[in-house]
């Protein structure tokens, strides 16, 4: 079984080459900003670009210092981690300055003031902070609004972004939402059924987050922000987004059903070419899924052969221990945690392609389950098959390749197909590392239109069609393999 060891070595070399080839970082020319781009007017999508107050400020800072700005969209609760790990240079996402955050990162000089306000449905009985004690209250996870509500009112319902919380409020799933004042005004202007209470909960300052290991970058930002404030550039950028030309309004409730559906279709998919978010996300999902399936099959096959060989012959004792540890760790931890560990820790010091990170994370995760599926198939083949092959003069490896594995593969094909389907759907957590997959594309549309139904239905139907097509292909393959049994 020397070939198995050679395959392990080849796989290790291949992954190493991929990391090195994607790890060239041009630190002297790029300024990487991370943000959660569903927070208008500070950051939001306009077409394929992320724009807003924070985005324009960072672009201007980069221009004045001869740098190329790169803006990446990721979950809000990951932006500071990205800065700490060196994956990004600066985090700008309407981040409030707090003492707890100061212990982890450095803040630039403040460039905006904000308040935490309360959004309620029009006609709600909630008139102020005193009425929040016994209502269903929503917040954006990890924000100062979340911290304030938790400390002073009670446990809220937490959402990954403010747009989702407001959508839940509009749908009647919540009684109130606590959110930063500027994005709250944007959300309410697009939804006449909601209003903002006059009473604000807190007053706070926004600043940009920079790693404590980058004092030179902090000095550059503070110097440039001071210059931008002196020449009124900051004021002009803020004025541009604080006074938008208009917001999207919902169709009146007395419109006909056909009119409402046509308008919703246009708003969600046609206007500003929003359908491209789903198309681009679909392509990313397919790319990651196919490559991760290939990696998972290779890893799973190698682990399964090592473990089944050890069970039957006692060989590969050390490799079997390593494989068992791999299975225990991977099957015992959530895939989203593995994705974040691989991105922020294992590849923390390397500027690796996020698509490659996702492929490695999902491939390694899938490999653990594929390994046990294939091993169960190998062990299900009668031991007499191996003995018959050996009695005919075939080596262990030859008997395994020619007699055991073909039967095992046919036996486990339905289970393998199910694992591939699970892997396809698991890629929906790619947004945690700033990848715009299919699910993230739907989130972006929802953040712009405040309509949950059509974007979610579109994403669900695309996943459903992918699963149906995959199931059909697997059924065809299964029938083809069973022809020799007739």
N, C-alpha and C positions, 0 to 999 in steps of 0.2 A: 504493500500500500504506500510505496514511496510517492506515487503520483498525487495522493491526497496532500502530503506535506508540500509538494511542489506547487499545488494549486493554492494552498494557504500563503506561501511565499509570494506567488505571482499576484494574488489579490492584495496583499499588503503593499507591494511595490506600486501597483496600479493606483490605489487610493493615495499613496504618498505623492505620486507624480501629479495627480489631479489637484491636491492641496497646494503643491509648490507652483504649478502652472497658474493657479487662480490667486496666488498669494502675493503678487507684486503690488505693493501699495505706493502710490505716488503722493506721499504725504506733503511734499513741498508745493503742490499746485491745487489740491482740492480742499474745500471746506465742507465737511459732511455735517449736515443738520438732520436731526431726527425729530419727528413731530407726530401727533395724532390728528390727521387732517379732516376731522369732522367737528371743528370748533370755530365756526365762523363768528366774527370776521377776522380772527387771528390766523387761522389756517383752514383751507377748504379746497376742494377740487374745482377747477374751471377747465372743462375739457380733460385733457390728459395731464395738465399741470397743477401743481399745488401752489396756491396763491394765498394772499392774506397779509395782515400786518406783520406777523412774525416772519413769514417767508420773504416778504419784500425787504424787511430790515436786514435779514441775513444776506440776501443777494447784494444789497448795497454795501454792507460791510466787506463782503468778498470782493466786490468790484474795486473798492477804494484801497484794498490791500493786494491786488493782483492775484486773487485766488479764483478758482472755479467752484461755484456753489453746487452742491449735490444735496437734494432734499429727499428724505426717505420717510415713508408713512408706516408707522407701527403702533401697536397698542400703547396707550398712555402710560400704563404701569410698567412699561419696558424702556421708556425713553431715557430715564436717568441711569438705568442699568447699562444701556448702550454707551453712554458717556463714560461711566466708571470703568467699563471693560475695554475702552479704546475703540469700540466699533463705530463711534461717532465723535466728532469734535465738539459739537454743541447741541443741546436740547432746547428747543424753543417751541412751547406748546401751551402758551398761557399759563406758565408755571408760577405759582405763588411762592414768594419767599417765606420760609418758615425756619425756625431754629433746628427742628429735626432734620430737615433737608440740608441745612448748612453743615451739619456734622458729616455728611456724605459727599457733598460737592461744593464747589464755589459758585457764587452767583455774580453775574455782571451787575452794573448799575441798573436801577429800575428804569423802565421805559413806559410804564402804563400803570394806572390804578384801576381797580375793579371792586365789585361787591358781589357777595353771594345773595341771590334773590330767590323768591318763591314764585313758581309758576303754578297756576291752578286753572281748572276749567271755568269758563264764563258762567257766572251764577253759582259758583261754589260757596259753601258756608264758611270756608276757611278764609279768615280776614287778616291773619298775622301769625307770628311765630307761636303764640299761645295756643293756636288751634291745630298744631302739628303733632301733638302728643299721641293721639289715638287714630291717626289716619295712615293710609298706605303711602309711604313716602319714598320717592326714587332719587338716586344720585348717580353721578359718574364715579366709577370705582377709582380710588386712589387720589381724588381731588381734595382740596381743602373743604369743599362742601360736604364730602363724605366724612371727613374727620370731625367737622363741627356737628353734624347731625348725630354721629355716633356718640360723641362726648356729651352733648347737651340735650338731645331729644330721645334717641333710641336707635335700635338697629334698623337701617333703611334697606330698601331693595337696591342692589348695586347693578349698574349696567356698564358695558365696556366703553360706551361713549354717551355724550349728552343727547345726541339725536335719537338714540334708541329709547332713552328714558322719556323724552318728550313724546315720541311715537306711542309709547305705552300709556302715557297720560292721556293723549288724544283718543286712544282706543278704549278708555275707561278702565284700564288695568291698575291705575294709580289714582290717588286723590291729590297729590302735589308732587312737584319736583324742585329740588334745590340745585341751582346752577349759577355759573358766573354770569354777570349782568349782560355783557356784550353778546355772547352767543345766545343767551336767553331772549334778548330782543330780536335776534335774527330768527330764532325758531318761532316765536310768537307772531312775528310779522307775516310768516308764511302759513299761519293757522289761526283764523279768526275766532275759533272756538276756545282759545286759550288767552289768558291775561297774566300780567305780572303784578304782584302786590306791591304797594308803595313802600312797605317796611322791608329794609334790607337786613340780613342777618349779620354780615361782617363787612369790613372794608380791608382791602389787601393790595399788595403791589406785585406786579409781574416783573420777572427778570429771566435771563437765559442761564442755563446750567452748563458748567464747564468742569472737567475733572480737576481735582486738586493737584494732579501731576502735571498740569499745563498752565503754570503761572504766566508764561509768555503769551499764550492765547488769551488769557483773561485780561492781561494788560492791553493787548491789541483791541479787544472788543470794547473795553471801557474807554480807551482813547478815541476809537472811531465813533462810538455812540455819543460821546460828549461833543465831538465835532458835528455829528448829524443833528444833535439837539440845538447847537449854536447857530447852524445855518438853516434851521426850520425844516430839514429833511424829514425828521421824525414826525413833526406835526402834519406835513403834507401827506405822508404815507397813512397816518392814522385817519386823517380827514377823508381820504379816498375811500376807505372801507367802512368808516363809521356812518357815512351818509350815502348808502347805496342808491342806485337809480330806482330800484323797485324790487319787490319780492314776489315769489310765486304765490298765487292765491288759489284756494280750492274752488272747485265748481260748486255753484249754489245747490243746496239740497233739493230744490224743486226742479232741477233739470232732469230730463229723461234718462233712463238707465243707459241707453245706447250712447247718449251724449257724454255722460259721466265716464263710461268705459273708454270711449274714444279719446277723451281729454286725458284720462289717467294713462292710457297707452302712450300718447304723445309726450306727456310730461316725463314719464319714467324711462322711456326708451328712445324716442326720436329726438326730442329737444336736446341740443348741444351734443348730439351723437352719443348719448349715454349708453346705448347698446354696446358700444366698444368696451366699456368696463367689463361686461359679461364675456365678450369675445376674447379679450386679452386674458381675463382670468381663466377662461376655459382652456386656452392654449397652455398657460402655466400649469394648470392642474393636470392636463394630459402629459405634459413633459415630465413633471415630477413623478406622476403615478407610474408611467411606463419604465422610467429608469430605476425607480425604487423597487418595482416588481422584479426587474432583472437582477438587481443587487440582492434582494431578499431571497430569490430562488438560489443564487449561487451560494450565499452564506448558509441558507437552510440546508441545502444539499450537503455541503461539506460537514456541517455540524451533525446532521443526521447520520451520515456514513461513519463518522468518527464514533459517535455514541453507540450505534448498532454494532459496529465492529468490536468495540470494547465489550459490549454485553455478550457477544457470541464467542469472542476469542480471548478477551482479556488484554488485547494490545491497545496502544495509544493511551496509556493511563494518564499521563500528564495532560495531553490534549483533551481527554475526556473531562478532567477536572476543570480545565479552562472553559470548555463548552458548557458544562453544568453551571458554572458561575455566570457565564454570559446569559444563559436562559433565565436564571433566577433573577438577575438584575433587570433585564429588559422586560420580562413578563410581570415583574413586581412593581414597576413604576409607570406612571401615565406617559403617553407619547408626547404630550405637550411639554412636560417637564424635561423629557429627553431632548426634545428639539431645542429648548432654551439652554440646556447645559451644553449641547454640542456647539451652539452658536456663540454663547457668551463666555464659556469656560474652555472647552477643548480647542475651539478655533478663535479664542479670545484675542490672541496677539497676531492673528493672520487675517488679512483682508480677503477672505474667501468668498466666492460667489454664493449668494443666498440660495440660489436654486440648487447648487451642489450641497450646501448644508442640509436643505430639506430632503434631497435625495438620500444622503447618508443617514439622516435621522430616521426617515420612514423605511429605508431599506434595511437598516440594522434592526429596527423594531419588528418589521415583518419577518425578517430572517429567523427570529426566535420562534415564531409561531409556525412558519413553514418547516423548520427543522423537526418539530415534534409531529407535524402532520406526516412528513416523509418517513420519519422513524417509525411511526405507527404502521405505515404501509409496508415498510420493510419487515417489521416484526410479525405482520399478519400473514406473510407468505410462509407456508409450511416449511419447517426445518428440513424436511425430507428433500426439498428442492435443492438446498445447498449441499446436502450430503450426496445427492444424485450427481450433481455437477462435479463435485470433487472426486467421486468414484470413477467418473469418465476421464479423469486426468486434467480437468480444468483447474487453474489456480483460483484462490479465493477471490482475487480481484476480477478475474475474467467471469467467474460464476456470478458475482455480484452485478457486473455490468450487463451480462447477456441473459441472465435468468431471473434474478431477483428484482432488480430495479424496474424493468419494464412492467412486471406484474404489480409492483408496489405503486408505480406512477398511475396506472390505470385504476387501482383501488382508491387512491386518495384524490383523484381529479376533482370530484365535487367539493371536497373540503378545501382544496387549493383555490378553486374558483371563489368560494365564499371568502377566503382570506384576501384575495385580490380585490373583491368588492369592498370589504372593510377598509383596506388600505386606500382605495380611491376616495372614500368618504372622510377618512382621517386627515387627508391633506387640507381639510377646511380650516385647520388651526395655523396655517402658514402665515396669517396676518400678524402673529406675535413677533415675527422677525422681519417685518416690513416687506413681505411678498404679497403681491396683489393676485391672489388666486380667485377662483370663481365665487366663493363665499364673500371674500373681501370686496369684489366688484359689486355684489348686491348691497353690501353695507354702505358703499360710497353713494350709490343711487339713493338709498333710503335717507342718508344724511343730507341730501340735496332737495329731495321732494317731500320728505316727512310722510311718505306713503309706504306702509309695511307690506301690504297685500301683494301687489304685482311684482316687486323685486324678489320677494321671498318665493312666490310661486314660480317665477322664472328660474331661479336658482334650483329649486326643488325639481322642476321638470327636466332641466338639463342633466342633473345627477341621475334622475330616474331613467332617462333615455340612455345614458352611458351604461348604467347597470343592466338594463334590458339587452342592449347590444352585446355586452360582455357575457351575459348569461346565455344568449343565443349562440355565440361563438364557442363557448365551453360545451354546450350541449352537442353541437355539431362535432366537435373534437371527440367527445365521449362516445358518440355513436360510431364514429369512424374507427376508434380503437376497439370497439366491441365486435366489429365485423368478423374477426378471425375466430370468434367463439361460436359462430353459427355452423 
